[in-house]
Amino acid sequence: MCNKKFHSGDLSQYAFAVTGGAGFIGSHLLEYLLSHNAGRIVVLDDLSSGSKENLKQAEGYKGFQFVEGSICDVNACEKALHGVDFVMHQAALCSVPRSLANPVATNDVNVSGFLNVLMAAKKNGVKRMVYASSSSVYGDSKILPKSETNPVSPLSPYAVSKYTNELYASVFARNYGMNLIGLRYFNIFGPRQSPGGPYAAAIPLFVSALLEKRSPVIFGDGEQTRDFTFVENVVQANIKALFAPEEANGNVFNIACGEQTTINQLFKMLAESAGSSLMPEYKPYRTGDVKDSIADISKAKLLLGYTPEVNFNKGIETTWNWYKTVYKVKSS
Ligand SMILES: NC(=O)c1ccc[n+]([C@@H]2O[C@H](COP(=O)([O-])OP(=O)(O)OC[C@H]3O[C@@H](n4cnc5c(N)ncnc54)[C@H](O)[C@@H]3O)[C@@H](O)[C@H]2O)c1
């Protein structure tokens, strides 16, 4: 990750909690805090999809603490958030198909767990909490680009859980005066995104397949679009949201690049990077998936000062180079 600075002032006077800090996005937030001299950093993670490997970067950092536990456990939440100034809440069961396979588990972690984190934040009087929402709340909205003023229409239990987070945040802000900001992430990618497990995202799945010289699967005709967003932009959004002026409180913001790419274009680009002539295997569309996605990011630009600095092409290049270096090709 770069050494760019997305905040003014000195982080050494603050304590931060990152839930899901052992995961893909959380570990990049952790990296930012470590490299900008944060006073204290607590990661709360149950390592269900995250890994200790992602926490190695914090080894030896004086102000670092890892609380291994679940956000479903009230005590673990209170322990992790004790005395912190800021919370970046990332922990969740991700993936639309996973939520369709087990809606109760998704609700337990993403809704009840979120509520536990909110209650712990309230109890500890945190200055501000920024939490990960998702573009999935828009469902298959035909109004493009998707703006925060679009109606929401969740198509999966995962999307319901993320929208429920926003409703709870709004109610907690109104009734308890808490400072809460939701970020609706649009298809985030980058180094450390796991290609493992049945619910991995498209980019790590495509890259790992190409490195293993296998054809990746595309669901549908591949002409569906996504606003793929490099993870460094998400770090920027989180840090800027933490320190944004008061008027940002209580809002939700699209976090994306504002660029539309088809899955076929994505595959072609990755195959070119790999120097591969493999063709993808096409399978029927999955239920719960949306057809088209592109964000209007003007609200985040205006109120957070967010400007995506790494475009899709540059992000893909960086990501490809990272996997090429670290990914261990499975022997067949
Ligand atoms: N990656 C994306 O494209 C994307 C898009 C929209 C929203 N989001 C949201 O961003 C956040 C981070 O996603 P990610 O891509 O880094 O996924 P990830 O799976 O890499 O990270 C999630 C982390 O949360 C941890 N976790 C899961 N359940 C937990 C629990 N009960 N208690 C404590 N920790 C738990 C996991 O171990 C993992 O480290 C999630 O809230 C996700 O819903 C991600």
The ligand as an SDF file (V2000), in Angstrom:
LIG
                    3D

 44 48  0  0  0  0  0  0  0  0999 V2000
  -15.2960   -6.7490   -0.8360 N   0  0  0  0  0  0  0  0  0  0  0  0
  -16.3250   -6.1440   -1.3750 C   0  0  0  0  0  0  0  0  0  0  0  0
  -16.4440   -6.0410   -2.6000 O   0  0  0  0  0  0  0  0  0  0  0  0
  -17.3980   -5.5560   -0.5180 C   0  0  0  0  0  0  0  0  0  0  0  0
  -18.4860   -4.8940   -1.1390 C   0  0  0  0  0  0  0  0  0  0  0  0
  -19.4890   -4.3560   -0.3430 C   0  0  0  0  0  0  0  0  0  0  0  0
  -19.4020   -4.4210    1.0350 C   0  0  0  0  0  0  0  0  0  0  0  0
  -18.3560   -5.0720    1.6170 N   0  0  0  0  0  0  0  0  0  0  0  0
  -18.2960   -5.1410    3.0740 C   0  0  0  0  0  0  0  0  0  0  0  0
  -16.9970   -4.7740    3.5000 O   0  0  0  0  0  0  0  0  0  0  0  0
  -16.6740   -5.4520    4.7080 C   0  0  0  0  0  0  0  0  0  0  0  0
  -15.3220   -6.1370    4.5810 C   0  0  0  0  0  0  0  0  0  0  0  0
  -15.3950   -7.0880    3.5290 O   0  0  0  0  0  0  0  0  0  0  0  0
  -14.1210   -7.8800    2.9820 P   0  0  0  0  0  0  0  0  0  0  0  0
  -14.2650   -7.9420    1.5080 O   0  0  0  0  0  0  0  0  0  0  0  0
  -12.8920   -7.3380    3.5820 O   0  0  0  0  0  0  0  0  0  0  0  0
  -14.4300   -9.3460    3.5220 O   0  0  0  0  0  0  0  0  0  0  0  0
  -13.5250  -10.3390    4.3870 P   0  0  0  0  0  0  0  0  0  0  0  0
  -14.3260  -11.5970    4.4920 O   0  0  0  0  0  0  0  0  0  0  0  0
  -12.1560  -10.4070    3.8480 O   0  0  0  0  0  0  0  0  0  0  0  0
  -13.4820   -9.6050    5.7890 O   0  0  0  0  0  0  0  0  0  0  0  0
  -14.4680   -9.7670    6.7770 C   0  0  0  0  0  0  0  0  0  0  0  0
  -13.7400   -9.9670    8.0940 C   0  0  0  0  0  0  0  0  0  0  0  0
  -14.7240  -10.0520    9.1210 O   0  0  0  0  0  0  0  0  0  0  0  0
  -14.3790  -11.1560    9.9530 C   0  0  0  0  0  0  0  0  0  0  0  0
  -15.6180  -11.6460   10.5610 N   0  0  0  0  0  0  0  0  0  0  0  0
  -16.6260  -12.3160    9.9570 C   0  0  0  0  0  0  0  0  0  0  0  0
  -17.5710  -12.6270   10.8590 N   0  0  0  0  0  0  0  0  0  0  0  0
  -17.1370  -12.1380   12.0570 C   0  0  0  0  0  0  0  0  0  0  0  0
  -17.6580  -12.1450   13.3590 C   0  0  0  0  0  0  0  0  0  0  0  0
  -18.8180  -12.7480   13.6520 N   0  0  0  0  0  0  0  0  0  0  0  0
  -16.9610  -11.5340   14.3170 N   0  0  0  0  0  0  0  0  0  0  0  0
  -15.7630  -10.9480   14.0790 C   0  0  0  0  0  0  0  0  0  0  0  0
  -15.2120  -10.9250   12.8550 N   0  0  0  0  0  0  0  0  0  0  0  0
  -15.8920  -11.5070   11.8520 C   0  0  0  0  0  0  0  0  0  0  0  0
  -13.7260  -12.1720    9.0420 C   0  0  0  0  0  0  0  0  0  0  0  0
  -12.9200  -13.1190    9.7260 O   0  0  0  0  0  0  0  0  0  0  0  0
  -12.9140  -11.2560    8.1490 C   0  0  0  0  0  0  0  0  0  0  0  0
  -11.6470  -11.0100    8.6870 O   0  0  0  0  0  0  0  0  0  0  0  0
  -17.8440   -6.3950    4.9830 C   0  0  0  0  0  0  0  0  0  0  0  0
  -18.7120   -5.7650    5.8900 O   0  0  0  0  0  0  0  0  0  0  0  0
  -18.5100   -6.5270    3.6400 C   0  0  0  0  0  0  0  0  0  0  0  0
  -19.8790   -6.8600    3.7580 O   0  0  0  0  0  0  0  0  0  0  0  0
  -17.3580   -5.6350    0.8680 C   0  0  0  0  0  0  0  0  0  0  0  0
  1  2  1  0
  2  3  2  0
  2  4  1  0
  4  5  1  0
  4 44  2  0
  5  6  2  0
  6  7  1  0
  7  8  2  0
  8  9  1  0
  8 44  1  0
  9 10  1  0
  9 42  1  0
 10 11  1  0
 11 12  1  0
 11 40  1  0
 12 13  1  0
 13 14  1  0
 14 15  2  0
 14 16  1  0
 14 17  1  0
 17 18  1  0
 18 19  2  0
 18 20  1  0
 18 21  1  0
 21 22  1  0
 22 23  1  0
 23 24  1  0
 23 38  1  0
 24 25  1  0
 25 26  1  0
 25 36  1  0
 26 27  1  0
 26 35  1  0
 27 28  2  0
 28 29  1  0
 29 30  1  0
 29 35  2  0
 30 31  1  0
 30 32  2  0
 32 33  1  0
 33 34  2  0
 34 35  1  0
 36 37  1  0
 36 38  1  0
 38 39  1  0
 40 41  1  0
 40 42  1  0
 42 43  1  0
M  CHG  2   8   1  16  -1
M  END
$$$$
